[in-house]
Structures are given as structure tokens and as C-alpha cells.
Amino acid sequence: RDTGLDREIADFQVFVTAYQQAWTGSAGGLENAINRMATLGKDRPRYAQGQRLIAQWQGELQNISLLNQAKERAGRGSTADLTAAISIARQVGRNSPQEDEAAKQIDQWQSRVESVQDRPILERADRLAAQGTPDNLRAAIQEARKVGSERTLGPEADERIFNWTERSQRIEDQPVLDQARARARAGDVSGAIAIANRIG
């Protein structure tokens, strides 16, 4: 106090108590921090800095409100509600304390939407593949390819496509292999090799 900075010291005391409230990260804590900082009048040395912090905390409050709205909407469970929740959560400010939480929620909701959209496609593909003919297996593969590899069920679709491609090729190639084996049993090994070489 001997420095003659009584007013600055008083302002910093306001800052300390406001920061303590804001660091809780809760809506109530931010509101208390804003109210505390608002006690600095325009005649105070740290007024401008205080106003910048108030604006920052108000932005964080808005982000918390947006996240709460998005979670409430997503809780209704339909694809339309999840899509709406994603749109709301995307309004959360970049480089804000709430950005990571918003991104995590968006990923979860997007995954749920994609699963709901793509599961019927895989089920149709499964029904086609169950018939077991090369034509049906090829049709099942085409159906499963509608699910992009980057989507939530993409790895499932890719695995099905791999298995069905292998099954289809085995069915198509078996007669050629049988013919080659028959030729080999008859003693025409070079002819058997030539026939077997037709299989890629």
C-alpha cells in the first residue's frame, strides 16, 4: 500500500474473487464472476480489462446454454432430434473451454445418426447374401458399398464386402479348379496347370 496503488490493489482483489468463481466452469460460477467483475465502475483502473473478461465469460455462458439445449434435444432420441442437436452444438465458440465437450457430443450423436441410417442398408445386403448365389453375393456387395468406409458402420460393411467377395470368387472358380484336378488325375499335368492358371 506504500506504493500508492490502492485503487489497483482493490481492483485486483475483485479480479481474484471473480476468477475463483469463473474457474468452477459452471453456469452459476460464471454468473457470479460476471456479477463480481461488474462492480468495477468506469472510473476504476482495471475497468477495460474487467469488461473484456465479462464478455469472455458471457460467451462461455452462452456456450453452456447451447450445450444444454443440444443435450436436451438429443435426449428425445429421433434422428431428426439428433441432427438438430448437432446443429446447435456446432454453434459453440471455437477455442472456448466448451469446445472439446461440444466436439465429443457431436461425434457421439453423428455416430448414432449414421448407425440408424446405415443399419437398414446392411440388413438388406445380408438378406441378399443369404441366398448364396454369385449374382446375389454381387448384389449384396453393391448394396453394402452404399455405406462409406468413413462412416460408423463402414468397418462392418467393409468386412462383409471382403467376405462376400471371397465367397463369390470361390463359387465361380470351383468348377475351373475341379476341371484342373480331373485333368491332373488323368495324367495331363501341363493341361491341369493351364486350366488352373485361369484363376486370377
Secondary structure per residue as TSV (DSSP state, phi and psi in degrees):
chain	resnum	aa	ss	phi	psi
A	1	R	-	360.0	-18.2
A	2	D	T	-68.7	-12.8
A	3	T	T	-79.2	-10.8
A	4	G	S	79.8	20.3
A	5	L	-	-107.0	38.5
A	6	D	H	-55.9	-43.1
A	7	R	H	-67.0	-40.4
A	8	E	H	-65.0	-40.7
A	9	I	H	-62.0	-43.9
A	10	A	H	-61.6	-40.4
A	11	D	H	-63.3	-43.4
A	12	F	H	-64.9	-31.6
A	13	Q	H	-64.3	-37.3
A	14	V	H	-63.6	-43.4
A	15	F	H	-59.8	-43.4
A	16	V	H	-60.1	-49.5
A	17	T	H	-68.0	-35.2
A	18	A	H	-65.8	-44.9
A	19	Y	H	-61.2	-40.9
A	20	Q	H	-58.2	-38.8
A	21	Q	H	-70.2	-45.1
A	22	A	H	-65.1	-33.7
A	23	W	T	-65.4	-15.1
A	24	T	T	-65.3	-26.6
A	25	G	-	77.2	-1.4
A	26	S	S	-88.5	161.3
A	27	A	H	-60.9	-42.9
A	28	G	H	-63.0	-42.9
A	29	G	H	-62.7	-42.0
A	30	L	H	-65.4	-40.8
A	31	E	H	-62.6	-42.6
A	32	N	H	-64.0	-39.4
A	33	A	H	-63.1	-43.1
A	34	I	H	-62.3	-45.5
A	35	N	H	-62.9	-39.1
A	36	R	H	-66.6	-45.2
A	37	M	H	-66.7	-29.3
A	38	A	T	-68.1	-11.1
A	39	T	T	-74.5	-12.7
A	40	L	S	-77.8	115.4
A	41	G	-	-76.9	170.4
A	42	K	T	-63.5	-19.8
A	43	D	T	-85.6	0.2
A	44	R	S	-86.6	150.7
A	45	P	T	-62.2	-34.6
A	46	R	T	-103.9	22.3
A	47	Y	H	-58.5	-49.1
A	48	A	H	-62.0	-42.8
A	49	Q	H	-63.6	-40.1
A	50	G	H	-62.1	-39.8
A	51	Q	H	-65.5	-36.4
A	52	R	H	-64.3	-40.3
A	53	L	H	-67.2	-39.2
A	54	I	H	-59.4	-44.7
A	55	A	H	-62.4	-40.7
A	56	Q	H	-63.1	-45.8
A	57	W	H	-68.7	-33.9
A	58	Q	H	-63.7	-37.9
A	59	G	H	-62.6	-40.4
A	60	E	H	-66.2	-38.6
A	61	L	H	-60.6	-42.4
A	62	Q	H	-61.9	-40.8
A	63	N	H	-62.8	-42.7
A	64	I	H	-61.9	-41.8
A	65	S	H	-61.8	-43.8
A	66	L	H	-62.0	-43.9
A	67	L	H	-62.8	-41.2
A	68	N	H	-64.0	-41.9
A	69	Q	H	-60.9	-43.9
A	70	A	H	-63.9	-43.8
A	71	K	H	-64.7	-39.9
A	72	E	H	-62.4	-41.8
A	73	R	H	-68.2	-43.2
A	74	A	H	-63.9	-31.0
A	75	G	T	-62.1	-18.2
A	76	R	T	-72.7	-25.2
A	77	G	-	93.8	-18.8
A	78	S	-	-76.4	162.4
A	79	T	H	-60.4	-41.1
A	80	A	H	-62.4	-40.7
A	81	D	H	-67.6	-40.1
A	82	L	H	-64.5	-40.9
A	83	T	H	-64.0	-40.8
A	84	A	H	-65.3	-39.7
A	85	A	H	-61.5	-40.8
A	86	I	H	-61.3	-43.7
A	87	S	H	-61.9	-40.3
A	88	I	H	-66.0	-47.0
A	89	A	H	-64.4	-27.7
A	90	R	T	-70.2	-10.8
A	91	Q	T	-82.3	-8.7
A	92	V	S	-63.7	135.0
A	93	G	-	-61.0	141.9
A	94	R	T	-70.2	150.3
A	95	N	T	59.1	25.6
A	96	S	S	-102.4	162.3
A	97	P	T	-61.0	-21.5
A	98	Q	T	-91.2	-2.8
A	99	E	H	-62.6	-44.5
A	100	D	H	-63.3	-42.5
A	101	E	H	-62.5	-42.9
A	102	A	H	-62.1	-44.0
A	103	A	H	-63.0	-40.8
A	104	K	H	-63.6	-44.7
A	105	Q	H	-65.0	-42.6
A	106	I	H	-59.2	-44.0
A	107	D	H	-60.4	-43.7
A	108	Q	H	-64.3	-45.9
A	109	W	H	-68.1	-39.0
A	110	Q	H	-63.3	-38.6
A	111	S	H	-62.8	-41.4
A	112	R	H	-65.4	-41.7
A	113	V	H	-61.9	-47.2
A	114	E	H	-63.4	-38.4
A	115	S	H	-63.7	-43.4
A	116	V	H	-64.3	-40.0
A	117	Q	H	-71.0	-38.6
A	118	D	H	-95.0	-20.6
A	119	R	H	-58.1	-43.9
A	120	P	H	-60.7	-32.2
A	121	I	H	-63.6	-46.7
A	122	L	H	-66.4	-34.1
A	123	E	H	-66.4	-40.5
A	124	R	H	-63.0	-42.3
A	125	A	H	-62.0	-41.0
A	126	D	H	-61.4	-41.4
A	127	R	H	-63.8	-40.2
A	128	L	H	-64.8	-46.4
A	129	A	H	-65.3	-29.2
A	130	A	H	-61.8	-22.8
A	131	Q	T	-74.7	-21.5
A	132	G	-	81.2	-6.1
A	133	T	-	-81.3	156.4
A	134	P	H	-55.5	-40.9
A	135	D	H	-62.7	-44.4
A	136	N	H	-68.0	-36.0
A	137	L	H	-65.1	-41.1
A	138	R	H	-64.2	-38.8
A	139	A	H	-65.5	-38.8
A	140	A	H	-64.0	-40.3
A	141	I	H	-62.6	-44.9
A	142	Q	H	-61.1	-39.3
A	143	E	H	-65.5	-46.1
A	144	A	H	-65.3	-27.1
A	145	R	T	-69.3	-12.1
A	146	K	T	-67.9	-18.8
A	147	V	S	-91.9	110.6
A	148	G	-	-64.7	148.1
A	149	S	T	-61.4	-26.5
A	150	E	T	-82.6	-7.1
A	151	R	S	-85.9	168.2
A	152	T	T	-55.7	-43.5
A	153	L	T	-92.0	9.5
A	154	G	H	-55.9	-47.0
A	155	P	H	-59.9	-37.5
A	156	E	H	-63.0	-46.2
A	157	A	H	-62.2	-43.7
A	158	D	H	-61.5	-40.4
A	159	E	H	-64.8	-42.0
A	160	R	H	-62.1	-46.5
A	161	I	H	-58.0	-44.0
A	162	F	H	-60.9	-48.2
A	163	N	H	-66.0	-42.4
A	164	W	H	-70.4	-34.6
A	165	T	H	-62.8	-44.1
A	166	E	H	-63.0	-44.3
A	167	R	H	-61.6	-45.2
A	168	S	H	-61.4	-43.3
A	169	Q	H	-66.7	-39.0
A	170	R	H	-62.1	-44.4
A	171	I	H	-62.7	-43.8
A	172	E	H	-69.3	-35.1
A	173	D	H	-87.4	-16.9
A	174	Q	H	-59.5	-43.7
A	175	P	H	-60.1	-37.4
A	176	V	H	-64.8	-44.0
A	177	L	H	-64.2	-41.2
A	178	D	H	-61.3	-41.2
A	179	Q	H	-63.8	-41.6
A	180	A	H	-64.4	-41.6
A	181	R	H	-64.5	-40.6
A	182	A	H	-62.0	-41.8
A	183	R	H	-63.8	-39.5
A	184	A	H	-66.1	-40.9
A	185	R	H	-63.2	-30.0
A	186	A	T	-79.4	-3.1
A	187	G	T	98.6	-2.0
A	188	D	-	-94.9	79.3
A	189	V	H	-67.7	-43.4
A	190	S	H	-63.9	-37.3
A	191	G	H	-66.3	-38.6
A	192	A	H	-63.1	-41.7
A	193	I	H	-64.5	-41.4
A	194	A	H	-61.7	-41.5
A	195	I	H	-67.9	-43.8
A	196	A	H	-64.0	-29.8
A	197	N	T	-67.3	-12.0
A	198	R	T	-68.5	-19.6
A	199	I	-	-81.1	119.3
A	200	G	-	-64.1	360.0
